[in-house]
Amino acid sequence: MELRHLRYFKVLAETLNFTRAAELLHIAQPPLSRQISQLEEQLGTLLVLRERPLRLTEAGRFFYEQTCTLLQQLENISDNTRRIGHGQRQWLGIGFAPSTLYTVLPALIRELRQDNELELGLSEMTTLQQVEALKSGRIDIAFGRIRIDDPAILQQVLCEDPLVAVLPKGHPLAGTPLTLAQLAKEPFILYPANPRPSYADHVLALFAHHGMTLKISQWANELQTAIGLVAVGLGVTLVPASVQQQHRTDIEYVSLLDTSAVSPIILSRRKGDVSPIVQRCLALIAQQAT
């Protein structure tokens, strides 16, 4: 499927007339008919009922709506790319681990979105993915929770987020602060499974530092999945305290007695990047911290 197929179909759907559509597209009618037939063959379904008057099938109506959205997105991308290339607009790529959406990141995004000349690109990714995206130039700054030793990347700890236990509703340990030793006796849900190293390794190292190992009952790929598995009784897990902003009735958050059980919020950026937009972000983050 090529872009011209989408454009040809959009015009035909709006005119419901092959002759008129061909005139608007500045092509002959037979080639237009062939292009629409090719599109239908690729999709494996009819889009147009070739009768008088011409009508769209149900699939055709759906495809028309999606095509309009896609072509509008493409036009916006092209327009913003052109403006950025001509210096009329700036682009800032931000990578983030999901749990950082509960901390410093929302305030930064709200502030940056007030600038009509700035285009924001937000990408959910692990810390390892962030490092590669920074080095390749796909993003400019990133928010994660894992320390990475890479000479091309500068990392700055913005804050230390205390960890809290997540227990199923009504669990016997709920209600009072817990020790790591108590949690180590419970079946544990750990996340993410991949890629490594990750937040999972941070949690494993925390228990190992105290001479304890975990009984891992289940691996999950995302924080939300881990919490959902806790809710159905498969085990317990640890999450940053800021995640408690997400209220659920089927789980309980319990604080820890061990004050060393924390998870840092880490800002990562390219070493040597002194671009004005990155410096502006650093200044905004510093203002939030005061």
C-alpha positions as a printed NumPy array, in Angstrom:
array([[  0.   ,   0.   ,   0.   ],
       [  1.395,   3.365,  -1.023],
       [  0.571,   6.889,   0.019],
       [ -1.075,   7.645,  -3.321],
       [ -3.601,   4.868,  -2.69 ],
       [ -4.76 ,   6.658,   0.439],
       [ -4.963,  10.034,  -1.258],
       [ -6.831,   8.651,  -4.259],
       [ -9.31 ,   6.818,  -2.049],
       [ -9.925,   9.895,   0.122],
       [-10.881,  12.013,  -2.902],
       [-13.071,   9.253,  -4.322],
       [-14.827,   8.772,  -0.975],
       [-15.543,  12.476,  -0.777],
       [-16.852,  12.812,  -4.344],
       [-18.393,   9.347,  -4.795],
       [-17.725,   9.807,  -8.493],
       [-14.787,   8.313, -10.406],
       [-14.92 ,  10.968, -13.128],
       [-14.96 ,  13.899, -10.691],
       [-12.305,  12.325,  -8.479],
       [-10.026,  11.76 , -11.475],
       [-10.419,  15.409, -12.486],
       [ -9.502,  16.631,  -9.007],
       [ -6.491,  14.31 ,  -8.916],
       [ -5.424,  15.292, -12.46 ],
       [ -5.308,  11.701, -13.659],
       [ -7.424,   9.694, -16.089],
       [-10.371,   7.695, -14.805],
       [ -9.119,   4.168, -15.774],
       [ -5.839,   4.493, -13.776],
       [ -7.806,   5.758, -10.764],
       [-10.159,   2.777, -10.955],
       [ -7.166,   0.415, -11.143],
       [ -5.533,   2.055,  -8.104],
       [ -8.689,   1.646,  -6.029],
       [ -8.985,  -1.981,  -7.144],
       [ -5.346,  -2.586,  -6.124],
       [ -6.069,  -1.058,  -2.718],
       [ -9.069,  -3.34 ,  -2.252],
       [ -6.999,  -6.368,  -3.254],
       [ -4.323,  -5.487,  -0.714],
       [ -6.905,  -5.023,   2.024],
       [ -8.827,  -8.109,   1.005],
       [-12.2  ,  -6.389,   1.077],
       [-14.411,  -4.108,  -1.009],
       [-14.319,  -0.421,  -0.14 ],
       [-16.623,   0.883,  -2.863],
       [-19.868,  -0.489,  -4.266],
       [-19.591,   0.288,  -7.974],
       [-23.232,   1.036,  -8.638],
       [-25.266,   4.145,  -9.281],
       [-24.989,   6.116,  -7.161],
       [-21.511,   5.043,  -5.971],
       [-21.513,   4.002,  -2.315],
       [-18.91 ,   3.146,   0.298],
       [-19.136,  -0.194,   2.05 ],
       [-19.043,  -0.304,   5.854],
       [-15.345,  -1.19 ,   5.582],
       [-14.937,   1.712,   3.158],
       [-16.462,   4.177,   5.609],
       [-14.136,   2.961,   8.351],
       [-11.125,   3.117,   6.037],
       [-12.077,   6.64 ,   4.952],
       [-12.193,   7.902,   8.551],
       [ -8.826,   6.332,   9.366],
       [ -7.323,   7.607,   6.112],
       [ -8.398,  11.171,   6.883],
       [ -6.77 ,  10.962,  10.329],
       [ -3.581,   9.46 ,   8.939],
       [ -3.222,  11.99 ,   6.122],
       [ -3.852,  14.871,   8.534],
       [ -1.157,  13.518,  10.867],
       [  1.226,  13.231,   7.933],
       [  0.467,  16.805,   6.9  ],
       [  1.131,  18.015,  10.461],
       [  4.393,  16.098,  10.598],
       [  5.49 ,  17.525,   7.267],
       [  4.531,  21.059,   8.283],
       [  6.324,  20.881,  11.645],
       [  9.383,  19.267,  10.051],
       [  9.534,  22.103,   7.538],
       [  9.156,  24.744,  10.25 ],
       [ 11.815,  23.126,  12.43 ],
       [ 14.163,  22.932,   9.449],
       [ 13.614,  26.636,   8.738],
       [ 14.19 ,  27.587,  12.368],
       [ 10.566,  28.61 ,  12.881],
       [  9.881,  25.917,  15.449],
       [ 11.918,  23.842,  17.913],
       [ 11.612,  20.143,  18.602],
       [ 12.384,  18.462,  21.923],
       [ 12.413,  14.696,  22.374],
       [ 11.781,  13.37 ,  25.895],
       [ 12.165,   9.729,  26.905],
       [ 10.61 ,   8.531,  30.138],
       [ 10.095,   5.443,  32.253],
       [  6.372,   5.092,  33.109],
       [  6.828,   5.557,  36.872],
       [  8.428,   8.997,  36.354],
       [  5.062,  10.31 ,  35.157],
       [  4.131,  10.55 ,  38.842],
       [  7.036,  12.856,  39.768],
       [  8.842,  15.811,  38.156],
       [  7.915,  15.081,  34.544],
       [  4.25 ,  16.258,  34.475],
       [  5.103,  19.76 ,  35.711],
       [  7.901,  20.05 ,  33.149],
       [  5.625,  18.962,  30.297],
       [  2.896,  21.403,  31.34 ],
       [  5.415,  24.237,  31.372],
       [  6.924,  23.355,  27.995],
       [  3.528,  22.944,  26.323],
       [  2.803,  26.618,  26.952],
       [  5.406,  27.431,  24.285],
       [  3.583,  27.444,  20.949],
       [  6.897,  27.393,  19.076],
       [  8.   ,  24.128,  20.675],
       [  7.074,  20.666,  19.402],
       [  7.304,  17.957,  22.082],
       [  7.987,  14.319,  21.284],
       [  7.265,  11.995,  24.229],
       [  8.489,   8.386,  24.126],
       [  7.932,   5.748,  26.804],
       [ 11.114,   3.68 ,  27.11 ],
       [ 13.371,   1.888,  29.569],
       [ 16.622,   3.477,  30.738],
       [ 18.665,   1.299,  28.358],
       [ 16.467,   2.364,  25.46 ],
       [ 16.818,   5.971,  26.59 ],
       [ 20.608,   5.777,  26.406],
       [ 20.552,   4.494,  22.837],
       [ 17.939,   7.069,  21.826],
       [ 20.024,   9.866,  23.339],
       [ 23.18 ,   8.725,  21.55 ],
       [ 21.365,   8.457,  18.228],
       [ 19.74 ,  11.874,  18.665],
       [ 16.15 ,  10.575,  18.705],
       [ 15.564,  12.214,  22.109],
       [ 17.272,  15.068,  23.967],
       [ 16.589,  14.341,  27.634],
       [ 15.298,  11.32 ,  29.515],
       [ 13.839,  10.436,  32.883],
       [ 14.529,   7.002,  34.341],
       [ 15.487,   5.169,  37.512],
       [ 18.648,   3.234,  36.653],
       [ 22.249,   4.438,  36.828],
       [ 24.159,   3.757,  33.611],
       [ 27.921,   3.963,  33.157],
       [ 28.379,   5.406,  29.664],
       [ 30.955,   8.108,  28.833],
       [ 28.586,   9.666,  26.276],
       [ 25.777,  10.172,  28.813],
       [ 25.494,  12.544,  31.758],
       [ 23.148,  11.522,  34.564],
       [ 21.791,  13.645,  37.394],
       [ 19.798,  12.313,  40.348],
       [ 16.861,  14.653,  40.804],
       [ 15.416,  13.021,  43.919],
       [ 15.183,   9.769,  45.834],
       [ 11.709,   8.247,  45.77 ],
       [ 10.995,   5.977,  48.792],
       [  9.789,   2.497,  47.918],
       [  6.507,   1.126,  49.218],
       [  5.127,  -2.391,  49.231],
       [  2.039,  -3.264,  47.205],
       [ -0.127,  -5.96 ,  48.797],
       [ -3.472,  -7.484,  47.819],
       [ -6.435,  -5.962,  49.625],
       [ -6.842,  -7.596,  53.037],
       [ -3.341,  -9.128,  53.141],
       [ -2.266, -10.042,  56.716],
       [  0.78 ,  -7.737,  56.493],
       [ -1.235,  -4.691,  55.483],
       [ -1.746,  -1.854,  57.931],
       [  1.666,  -1.366,  59.544],
       [  5.123,  -0.49 ,  58.108],
       [  7.064,  -3.531,  56.915],
       [ 10.655,  -4.721,  56.934],
       [ 12.402,  -6.071,  53.863],
       [ 12.755,  -9.381,  55.695],
       [  8.97 ,  -9.683,  55.943],
       [  8.579,  -9.03 ,  52.218],
       [ 11.315, -11.514,  51.33 ],
       [  9.169, -14.303,  52.756],
       [  6.304, -13.492,  50.384],
       [  5.943, -14.593,  46.744],
       [  7.276, -11.644,  44.785],
       [  6.273, -10.099,  41.468],
       [  9.232,  -8.467,  39.756],
       [  9.327,  -6.114,  36.787],
       [ 10.406,  -5.47 ,  34.118],
       [ 11.487,  -8.837,  32.783],
       [ 13.404,  -7.273,  29.89 ],
       [ 15.663,  -5.549,  28.996],
       [ 18.247,  -5.801,  31.751],
       [ 19.714,  -4.158,  33.784],
       [ 16.538,  -2.509,  34.947],
       [ 14.465,  -1.545,  37.973],
       [ 14.206,  -5.283,  38.689],
       [ 17.96 ,  -5.436,  39.267],
       [ 17.709,  -2.423,  41.578],
       [ 15.154,  -4.298,  43.726],
       [ 17.173,  -7.536,  43.686],
       [ 20.306,  -5.623,  44.743],
       [ 18.394,  -3.97 ,  47.592],
       [ 17.497,  -7.355,  49.107],
       [ 20.906,  -8.858,  48.315],
       [ 22.586,  -6.018,  50.218],
       [ 20.789,  -7.295,  53.311],
       [ 21.687, -10.921,  52.56 ],
       [ 18.234, -11.849,  51.318],
       [ 16.912, -13.411,  48.124],
       [ 13.424, -13.138,  46.705],
       [ 10.965, -15.901,  45.901],
       [  9.907, -14.645,  42.482],
       [  6.455, -15.968,  41.662],
       [  5.926, -13.978,  38.485],
       [  7.775, -11.633,  36.126],
       [  5.923,  -8.712,  34.544],
       [  6.957,  -6.339,  31.803],
       [  5.33 ,  -3.191,  33.16 ],
       [  4.54 ,  -1.56 ,  36.48 ],
       [  0.791,  -1.586,  35.847],
       [  0.873,  -5.293,  35.032],
       [  2.774,  -6.027,  38.24 ],
       [  0.196,  -4.133,  40.304],
       [ -2.617,  -5.997,  38.545],
       [ -0.981,  -9.332,  39.364],
       [ -0.7  ,  -8.292,  43.008],
       [ -4.396,  -7.453,  43.011],
       [ -5.344, -10.995,  41.956],
       [ -3.197, -12.493,  44.715],
       [ -0.12 , -13.77 ,  42.865],
       [  2.303, -12.021,  45.215],
       [  3.6  ,  -8.668,  46.42 ],
       [  5.838,  -6.085,  44.812],
       [  7.716,  -2.849,  45.457],
       [  6.947,   0.407,  43.668],
       [  8.128,   4.004,  44.067],
       [  6.006,   5.91 ,  46.591],
       [  4.911,   8.42 ,  43.951],
       [  2.92 ,   5.627,  42.265],
       [  0.458,   5.787,  45.184],
       [ -1.216,   8.629,  43.276],
       [ -2.873,   5.81 ,  41.345],
       [ -5.7  ,   4.758,  43.627],
       [ -7.091,   1.241,  43.42 ],
       [ -9.539,  -0.512,  45.711],
       [ -8.085,  -4.004,  45.268],
       [ -4.568,  -3.314,  46.607],
       [ -2.924,  -1.67 ,  49.614],
       [  0.247,   0.399,  49.718],
       [  2.398,  -0.124,  52.814],
       [  5.462,   1.899,  53.775],
       [  8.818,   0.319,  54.641],
       [ 10.83 ,   0.645,  57.847],
       [ 14.109,   0.527,  55.901],
       [ 14.876,   4.131,  54.906],
       [ 17.546,   2.96 ,  52.445],
       [ 14.837,   1.409,  50.26 ],
       [ 14.583,   4.161,  47.673],
       [ 14.472,   4.518,  43.906],
       [ 16.154,   7.544,  42.318],
       [ 14.634,   9.736,  39.629],
       [ 17.502,  10.21 ,  37.173],
       [ 17.758,  12.777,  34.402],
       [ 19.924,  11.619,  31.487],
       [ 21.276,  13.718,  28.59 ],
       [ 24.069,  13.708,  26.059],
       [ 27.458,  14.775,  27.344],
       [ 28.425,  18.121,  25.86 ],
       [ 24.901,  19.034,  24.775],
       [ 24.639,  22.762,  25.518],
       [ 21.666,  23.439,  23.229],
       [ 19.374,  26.232,  24.487],
       [ 16.338,  23.975,  24.731],
       [ 18.132,  21.424,  26.939],
       [ 19.515,  24.208,  29.128],
       [ 16.003,  25.588,  29.416],
       [ 14.74 ,  22.204,  30.622],
       [ 17.494,  22.001,  33.209],
       [ 16.574,  25.477,  34.472],
       [ 12.887,  24.563,  34.728],
       [ 13.707,  21.372,  36.625],
       [ 15.948,  23.332,  38.994],
       [ 13.096,  25.767,  39.643],
       [ 10.792,  22.881,  40.527],
       [ 13.301,  21.614,  43.066],
       [ 13.435,  24.942,  44.941]])
